[in-house]
Amino acid sequence: QIVKNAKALAEALKRYGFKLVTDGTDNHLILIDLRSKNISGTDAAIRLEEAGITINKNTIPYDPAPPFKPSGIRLGTPAVTTRGMKEKEIKQIAKWIAEAIKNHNDKRVLKEMHKEVIKMCKKFPIPGV
């Protein structure tokens, strides 16, 4: 299910115009080149965190940006899959990522999105917690 979710996330993000470094995934990770979105990986990580979505900033191959402010982000699906999320929820997460990146300067949008993310997470509690 982890790989199914990663593939669903990769395909959904591509539909939103994101450039995936490998054009997809065969495992649990996705590396995205954000240069076409005019936001650094560092800034994207901060804005997505404000929206309630945790990702990692990451360098991309031949990254023109310095390592402390890289051009990419890295996403994985093990955490959400462990919570029981499947492709339906993954598509919603991709939508939120796209909206958060598009509206990264609008704190109101990110705050409202954070409420939606929390609502979904409550439906899928962390096992054992």
C-alpha positions in Angstrom: 0.0 0.0 0.0 2.9 2.3 0.7 4.1 2.0 -2.9 0.5 2.3 -4.3 0.1 5.5 -2.3 3.4 6.9 -3.5 2.5 6.1 -7.1 -0.9 7.8 -6.6 0.8 10.8 -5.1 3.3 11.1 -7.9 0.7 10.9 -10.6 -1.6 13.5 -8.8 1.3 15.9 -8.3 2.3 15.6 -12.0 -1.3 16.6 -12.9 -0.9 19.7 -10.8 2.2 20.6 -12.8 4.9 19.5 -10.5 8.2 18.2 -12.0 9.2 15.0 -10.5 12.9 14.3 -10.7 12.4 10.7 -11.8 9.0 11.3 -13.5 7.4 9.0 -10.9 8.4 6.5 -8.3 8.9 2.8 -7.8 9.2 3.0 -4.0 8.0 5.1 -1.1 9.8 8.4 -2.0 9.2 11.3 -4.4 11.6 14.0 -5.2 10.2 17.2 -6.7 12.0 20.0 -8.5 10.3 23.2 -7.5 12.2 25.7 -9.7 9.2 26.1 -12.0 7.0 27.0 -9.0 9.2 29.9 -8.0 9.7 28.7 -4.4 12.7 27.1 -2.7 12.5 23.7 -1.0 13.2 25.5 2.3 10.3 27.9 1.9 8.0 25.1 0.6 8.8 23.0 3.7 8.0 26.0 6.0 4.7 26.8 4.2 3.5 23.2 4.0 4.3 22.8 7.7 2.0 25.8 8.4 -0.7 24.0 6.4 -0.1 20.8 8.5 1.9 18.8 6.0 5.4 17.7 6.8 7.9 17.2 4.0 11.7 17.6 3.7 13.6 20.2 1.7 16.0 18.4 -0.5 18.6 19.1 -3.2 17.9 18.0 -6.7 20.5 16.6 -9.2 22.7 19.4 -10.4 20.9 21.8 -8.0 21.9 25.4 -8.8 20.8 26.5 -5.3 22.9 26.1 -2.2 22.3 23.1 0.0 20.8 25.2 2.8 18.2 26.6 0.5 17.7 23.7 -2.1 15.4 23.7 -5.1 13.5 20.6 -4.2 11.4 18.7 -1.7 11.1 15.1 -0.8 7.9 13.3 0.1 7.2 9.9 1.5 4.1 7.8 2.1 4.9 5.5 5.0 3.6 7.7 7.7 0.2 8.4 6.1 -0.1 4.7 5.0 0.6 3.5 8.6 -2.4 5.7 9.6 -4.6 3.8 7.1 -4.8 6.4 4.4 -5.2 5.1 0.8 -5.3 6.5 -2.7 -8.4 8.7 -2.0 -6.7 10.5 0.8 -3.5 10.7 -1.1 -5.2 12.6 -3.9 -6.5 15.1 -1.4 -3.0 15.5 0.1 -1.7 16.2 -3.4 -4.4 18.9 -3.9 -3.4 20.5 -0.6 0.3 20.5 -1.5 -0.5 22.1 -4.8 -2.8 24.7 -3.2 -0.2 25.5 -0.4 2.6 26.0 -2.9 0.4 28.1 -5.2 -0.8 30.2 -2.2 2.4 30.2 -0.2 2.2 33.9 0.6 -1.4 33.7 1.8 -1.3 32.9 5.6 -5.2 32.7 5.6 -5.3 30.0 3.0 -2.6 28.0 4.9 -4.4 28.4 8.2 -7.7 27.2 6.7 -5.9 24.3 5.0 -4.3 23.3 8.4 -7.8 22.9 9.8 -8.8 20.6 7.0 -5.6 18.5 7.4 -6.3 18.1 11.1 -9.8 17.0 10.4 -8.6 14.3 8.0 -5.9 13.2 10.4 -8.4 12.7 13.2 -10.2 10.2 11.0 -6.8 8.3 10.7 -5.3 8.2 14.2 -1.7 7.2 14.7 -1.7 3.5 15.6 -0.9 2.9 19.3 -1.3 6.6 20.2 
